[in-house]
Amino acid sequence: MASLIPCPHCGRRPKEEFTIKGEALARPAADASWEIWFDYVYLRDNPRGAYKEYWHHTSGCRRWLVVSRDTATHEIEGVHDAAAHKEAAE
């Protein structure tokens, strides 16, 4: 049985419709130092447990989502539109 992702726009959909794009990080300011940009672009944590990732609903609504899931159990704790995540970070 396929894992289902609860898309806020399309409802519960198979995970194969999505593409994982990585950790949901706040983007640095345009004038941030090169060290900060290097860390943002190239360095990632690989935690065990709760984690927020950007997912793209490639074969569905084509929206960017932030999926909160547990990396050990793959249990999804929540999903929301990435635009709302960006507004919350500002």
Legacy VTK file of the C-alpha trace (Angstrom):
# vtk DataFile Version 3.0
C-alpha trace
ASCII
DATASET POLYDATA
POINTS 90 float
0.000 0.000 0.000
1.384 3.395 -0.980
1.957 6.140 1.562
-0.546 8.962 1.269
0.348 12.638 1.641
-2.497 14.950 2.754
-2.180 17.764 0.199
-4.097 20.818 1.477
-5.324 21.488 -2.082
-5.965 17.981 -3.493
-6.635 15.801 -0.449
-4.822 12.541 0.320
-2.619 11.585 -2.625
0.052 8.848 -3.190
3.592 9.953 -2.321
4.684 9.076 -5.879
2.915 12.247 -7.065
5.391 14.363 -5.081
9.058 15.312 -5.371
11.023 15.959 -2.173
13.180 19.050 -2.532
14.960 19.246 0.832
14.944 20.936 4.192
12.532 23.860 4.605
15.019 26.586 5.445
14.499 30.331 5.665
16.224 32.011 2.704
19.033 34.433 3.683
18.818 38.124 2.836
20.117 39.049 -0.606
23.008 40.974 0.954
24.036 38.163 3.342
27.694 37.118 3.409
28.991 34.407 1.105
29.499 32.134 4.147
25.797 32.324 5.013
24.832 31.657 1.385
27.291 28.736 1.197
25.710 27.170 4.293
22.205 27.726 2.897
22.976 26.190 -0.512
25.330 23.328 0.366
25.102 22.288 4.027
22.218 20.234 5.406
21.471 18.488 8.668
20.378 14.872 8.543
18.407 14.580 11.785
16.615 11.582 13.177
13.112 12.618 14.172
10.977 15.664 13.413
11.933 17.452 10.198
10.342 19.994 7.828
10.913 19.566 4.087
9.833 21.275 0.883
7.804 18.939 -1.318
6.484 19.754 -4.790
3.160 18.233 -5.846
4.569 17.486 -9.285
1.713 15.306 -10.590
-1.104 17.183 -8.894
-1.764 20.836 -8.122
1.935 21.711 -8.723
2.048 23.679 -5.474
5.024 23.799 -3.126
4.272 22.352 0.293
6.045 22.100 3.637
5.731 18.569 5.004
6.497 17.958 8.680
7.453 14.324 9.132
9.454 12.023 11.348
12.534 10.765 9.498
12.691 7.592 11.614
9.067 6.459 11.224
8.092 8.440 8.082
4.907 9.475 9.911
3.581 12.768 8.558
2.677 15.232 11.293
1.376 18.029 9.090
1.353 19.600 5.635
0.779 23.208 4.648
1.283 25.437 1.633
4.856 26.730 1.349
3.601 30.285 0.741
2.090 30.250 4.250
5.415 28.906 5.621
7.313 31.769 4.005
4.910 34.364 5.449
5.261 32.818 8.920
9.083 33.032 8.711
9.035 36.769 7.930
LINES 1 91
90 0 1 2 3 4 5 6 7 8 9 10 11 12 13 14 15 16 17 18 19 20 21 22 23 24 25 26 27 28 29 30 31 32 33 34 35 36 37 38 39 40 41 42 43 44 45 46 47 48 49 50 51 52 53 54 55 56 57 58 59 60 61 62 63 64 65 66 67 68 69 70 71 72 73 74 75 76 77 78 79 80 81 82 83 84 85 86 87 88 89
